[in-house]
Amino acid sequence: MKRVLLFAALMLASGHQRLAAQWNLARLEPGDATWQVSTALDPAIITSIGYRQLRTVFGARTQFGVEAGVVAGNADLGDYRARLEAGVQVYRRGSFRTVASAAFLTRGTSNTVFRGTNFGADVGITAGMYRPRWFVAGETGYDKPIVTHVTHTQGYRRTYYADAKDGWYIDTGGTRRLGVVTGTSLRGVELMLRAGVARTRGGEALVAPGYATLGMGFRF
Amino acid sequence: MFARCVLAMGAASLMACDPLSMSEPGHLVPRTVTEDSSLPSITINGSRLHAETRGTPGKPVMIMLHGGPGADYRSLLALADRYAGYSLADHYYIVFWDQRGAGLSERHTQDKLTIDQYDADLLAIVDRYAPGGQVTLVGQSWGGMYGTSFINRHPTRVKEAVFIETGPLKGSTFERIKGELFDLHLLREWLNDMAWTAQFFSADDHIRMDYQMTIGAEGSQPRNNTRKGPGAEPFWRLGAMANRYVQEDGQDAKGRFNYDFTTNLQRYTGRVLLIAGSRSEVLGTPLQLEQQPLYRHASVEVVQGGGHDVHWTHTPAVLGLMRTFLSASGTGGAR
């Protein structure tokens, strides 16, 4: 959270006050780009920075973006997530819009048991009311690790299981989510709040049974 | 575009090697007795338990109770080793076993992981090795709680007991100290590491649940001051569902611990030795002294320099205390 506030303060202090902050599709026009910073419980405490740009692709408003984040509590940056995403407005009727999104993700972790890297995909749909100064929408999605490389630590081999298998693992599961996302413009900065529940593919609760994101966006 | 990226990365990765399955027994965690028939086991109340014995049949029976719920007896095996010419195995027929759903024992669903079922399992083991007779119980951490619960229900079946770093014997005590015991700060690395694993695998089966639990095992209770790194207390495999559901069975609907393993304890006339590690801040000396009066005949001994894993890091000192205590009954060997 401190990193988010610091970033926001720097943006405001460096003359960006006149930029129309934006995270709301209703206020974006093709060519507009935004920066976002966020802190989330998703599924651990993660602080991220992202860049997104709206373009028109085959007549559809499409937002492309990249985002990278690091998990709290680990100064060596061993736990991270990077995503490359696209969101397409697939339906609009007045202020009601439906956006379908897909993302390619890579993630890393380093803990007492294993070091891991994986590649995965996230698909989702968001539908709701998008007005120039605010929006509120429901969302659902599925995050799927596709291939995960695991290297077990010497500590795990020594203390628990010497014959643990290192290598590429497939079909390791997935996470479903259901929640709401809302945002509003406040003195040139757009605030976004996202929250919901998450379950494993098999319906089990995660360590953190829900997710929540607090973010700020800046258009330029 | 994204699908292509994913497919390209996946294909490149998979071409490089044979992909593995996390659900395949033996990949992430050791096989249980139901997956590896070469492991020593017994069947109790329809459940196959990882178990072995030390010593000679016919000697007084000593039953070991490991911690958890959900851990295993691997580190307790050190208590059967010989130190300074003394071994418990010379004087007792010692039974080591992994509790239901724990260690390398068979896994079960929630309905088979209750305190009542655990009690029935221990009673069946006592009946198996000492039919109609008495046994000596040795328990560590949860093992001390489990053993005390058994004494509370079956006071005539236990001759004497040694409980090392016993956890809280009443739910009200657990409620009071749990904030000190678990480090649940949201920014703690162990907690975030454990939560972050959802990005890598889903804990949807016993293998992955047990594996995930291991990630949080080292950092969740820092005030136990257990040894880290080389020489740390070893385990085979944790039982996540046993850990979760046996604990939940001791809670009310709001998740508050409400069990009480002491309701009948004053009827027990046998002796109890409570051992604490001096560096164990929450479950150590203060808790053992507080719980001492709950038994009629209990004494407390403190091992200097030991943490919650004192039986592993200070085995000779613990065995010395046990030897002195057990020799008083004439079965533990004279000093």
Interface residues (C-beta under 8 A of the other chain):
Chain A: L41 P43 A44 I45 V71 A72 G73 N74 D79 R81 L84 E85 A86 A102 A103 F104 R107 T109 N111 T112 V113 G116 N118 F119 G120 A121 D143 P145 I146 V147 T148 H149 V150 G155 Y156 R158 T159 Y160 Y161 D163 A164 K165 G167 W168 Y169 I170 D171 T172 G173 G174 T175 A198 T200 R201 G202 E204 L206 V207 A208
Chain B: M1 F2 A3 C5 V6 M9 G10 S13 L14 A16 C17 D18 P19 L20 S21 M22 G26 H27 L28 V29 P30 L186 L187 R188 E189 W190 L191 N192 D193 M194 A195 W196 T197 A198 Q199 F200 F201 S202 A203 D204 D205 R208 M209 Y211 Q212 T214 I215 A217 E218 G219 G229 P230 A232 E233 P234 F235 W236 R237
